Amino acid sequence: MRNEHLENTLEEEIAELRSEISSLKDQLYQARKDMQDKGKYIFSLEEQLWDDDISDFLAKLRLYLQNQGVNSVDNAGSPPTGKEVVIGYLRGCMSERTLEWFDEEITTR
């Protein structure tokens, strides 16, 4: 009787662990998909930068940040702060010499 109870308990725990693992796999898949989507969006912003003027680009970036719930003046809590998140998104839209200039002239000050 005791062994049967122990087996049932173990089976229940194994089922719970399998469920948790499945949930974690789903969360990991979604996080990877979200990162890919953000990367694609940032790439499209970079492509549009060459087609549009700077003010249009910044307006689109502001709208994107707003839709992502990023508040640039939110400096409460632990890093990254809102400002750091915004700079990260902005850096993601740059490459090569532009990024080097941005890091030297903007982010290090």
N, C-alpha and C positions, 0 to 999 in steps of 0.2 A: 504494500500500500504506500509506504513511504517513498520507495523508488519510483512508483508510478507518479506520485505527486511531484517529485523532483524532476522527472522527465517532462511532465507537463509544464512546469515552471521554466525549465531550460528551453523548451520549444517556444514558449511565449516570448522569452527574452530574445531568442534567435530571430523570431518573426519581427519583433520591435527593432532590432538592430538592422535587419534587412530593409525594413521600411525607412529607417533613418538614413541608411546608405543610399537608398534610391532617391530620397529627398535631397540629400547632399549632391548626388550626381546631377539631378535636375537643376539645382541652384548653380552648380559649376557650369553646366551647359548654358544656362541663361546669362550668367556673368560673362562668359566668353563671347556669346552672341552680342550682348550689349557693348562690349569693348570693340568688336568688329564693326558694329553699326556706328559707334562714335568715331572710329577711325575713318570709315567711309565718309561720314559727314564732314569731318575735318578736311579730308582730302578734297571733297567737293567744294568746300569753302576756299581752299587754296587755289583750286582751278578757277573759281569764280573771281578770285582776286585779280587775276590777269585780265578778265573780261570786264569787270566793273571798277568803279573808282573806289577809293579808300572809304569814303563815308558810307557807301552801300555795303561794303564788306563789314565795317564795324557795326552797322545796324543789324545785319544778319547774325553777326557774332553775339551781339547783345540779346537778340531774340532767342538764339540757341541757348545761351547761358540762363536766360530767364526760364525757358522751358525745362531746363535741367535742374532748376531750383538752386542755382548758384547765386549767392549774394556776395558781391565783391567787397562790401563793407563789413561782412561778418568776420570779425577777428576774435570771437569768443571761442572758448574750448580749445581742444588740442589741434595741432597741425594736421592737415593743411588748413590754413585759414582761407576765407573766401578769396582774398587777393591772390594767394598762392595758387588756388585752383584756376582762377581766371588767367593768370600768367602761364600756367601749364597748358591750358587750352590754346592760348595765343601762340605759345612756342610751338605747339603741334601743327600750326598753320604755316610755319616757316621752315626753311632749309638753307643749308650751306652758308654763304656770306651774310645773308639777311639774319639768320639765326645767330651767327657769330657776333654781328654788330649788336643785335638785341641783347644778347647776354653781356657783352662788354659795356654797353652804354645804358642799359635799362635795368636788368635784373641784378647787377652787382652794385647798384647805387642805393 
